[in-house]
Amino acid sequence: MVKKQPERPVLITDAARSQDAQFRSRQIRYVTMMGMRAVCLIIGAILISIRPPLLPVWLVLCAAGMVFLPWAAVLIANDRPPRSKAERAASERPERPQPALAEHSAEEVEYLTIDSDVVGEGERWETPTRPEPAPEHRQA
């Protein structure tokens, strides 16, 4: 009898990606954007050495990339994925007010005290002592 390989399971849930997968994708985006910043720096250095026409415009664009990209990279790396439909629906649902506890004065409240042994007036509560363990007899 030949066993058949099971087919791949079908995804039937709208579950969010795992925290590790989200973290990994944010790391990749951050490193990519910081790599683009390094490219801006290298291009700026090359442009200064070859002195193309409109050099100040190109240098301003490179400088803007070197300033803007780290800021955007940090914002994107710290951003969580968008909320799912279920999360949005749950936050839009009005909350039911909690029922208020009835207010009573101190005289109206009865307190329940549980005592295991009643100790009379003037007597002390003594904790029971454990019996001493029997000494072990050694055989020689």
C-alpha positions in Angstrom: 0.0 0.0 0.0 1.5 3.3 -1.1 1.0 6.3 1.3 0.1 9.5 -0.4 1.8 12.7 0.6 -0.6 15.1 2.3 -1.4 18.2 0.4 -0.4 21.6 1.7 -2.9 22.9 4.2 -5.2 25.6 3.0 -5.0 28.9 4.8 -8.4 29.5 6.3 -7.7 32.3 8.8 -7.1 36.0 8.7 -4.4 35.7 11.4 -1.8 38.4 11.4 1.8 37.7 10.6 4.0 36.6 13.5 5.9 39.2 15.5 9.2 37.7 14.2 8.1 38.0 10.5 6.9 41.6 11.1 10.2 42.5 12.8 12.3 40.9 10.0 10.4 42.9 7.3 10.9 46.1 9.2 14.6 45.3 9.6 14.9 44.8 5.8 13.1 48.1 5.1 15.4 50.0 7.5 18.6 48.5 6.1 17.5 49.2 2.6 16.7 52.9 3.3 20.0 53.4 5.2 21.8 51.8 2.2 20.1 54.3 0.0 21.4 57.0 2.3 24.9 55.7 1.9 24.4 55.7 -1.9 23.4 59.4 -1.7 26.7 60.1 0.1 28.8 58.3 -2.5 26.9 59.9 -5.4 27.5 63.3 -3.7 31.2 62.6 -3.4 31.4 61.5 -7.1 29.5 64.6 -8.3 31.9 66.9 -6.5 34.8 65.2 -8.2 33.4 65.3 -11.7 31.7 68.7 -11.4 28.6 68.2 -13.7 26.4 71.1 -14.8 23.9 72.2 -12.1 26.2 70.8 -9.4 24.5 72.7 -6.6 21.0 71.2 -7.5 22.4 67.7 -7.5 24.2 68.2 -4.2 21.0 69.6 -2.6 19.1 66.5 -3.7 21.8 64.2 -2.3 21.9 66.2 1.0 18.1 66.0 1.2 18.2 62.3 0.7 20.9 61.9 3.4 18.7 64.0 5.9 15.3 62.6 5.0 16.0 58.9 4.6 17.2 58.2 8.2 14.1 60.0 9.6 11.8 58.1 7.3 13.6 54.8 8.0 13.2 55.1 11.7 9.5 56.0 11.4 8.8 53.1 9.0 10.9 50.6 11.1 8.9 51.5 14.3 5.5 51.4 12.6 3.2 48.5 13.2 1.2 46.9 10.3 -2.2 48.3 9.6 -5.1 47.1 11.7 -7.2 44.3 10.4 -11.0 44.7 9.7 -11.7 42.8 12.9 -9.5 45.1 15.0 -11.1 48.2 13.4 -14.6 46.8 14.1 -13.8 46.0 17.7 -12.5 49.6 18.3 -15.6 51.1 16.7 -18.0 49.1 18.9 -19.5 51.3 21.7 -18.5 50.1 25.1 -21.3 49.2 27.4 -21.2 51.1 30.7 -20.3 49.0 33.7 -23.0 48.8 36.3 -22.2 51.0 39.3 -21.8 49.4 42.7 -24.5 50.3 45.2 -23.2 52.8 47.7 -23.8 51.9 51.4 -22.8 53.7 54.5 -20.4 52.1 57.0 -23.2 51.3 59.4 -25.2 49.4 56.7 -22.3 47.1 55.7 -21.9 43.8 57.6 -18.5 42.3 57.6 -17.9 38.6 57.8 -15.1 37.4 60.0 -14.0 33.8 59.9 -12.2 32.5 63.0 -11.0 28.9 63.4 -10.7 29.0 67.1 -12.2 31.5 69.5 -9.7 33.0 71.8 -11.1 34.4 75.1 -10.4 37.7 76.5 -6.9 37.9 78.1 -5.8 34.6 76.4 -3.0 34.5 73.8 -3.2 32.7 70.5 -0.6 30.0 70.5 0.6 28.3 67.4 0.6 24.5 67.6 4.1 23.1 67.9 5.3 20.1 65.8 6.3 17.0 67.7 10.0 16.4 67.8 11.2 13.9 65.2 12.2 10.6 66.7 16.0 10.1 66.8 17.4 7.8 64.3 19.0 4.6 65.6 22.2 3.7 63.8 23.1 0.1 63.5 26.8 -0.6 63.7 
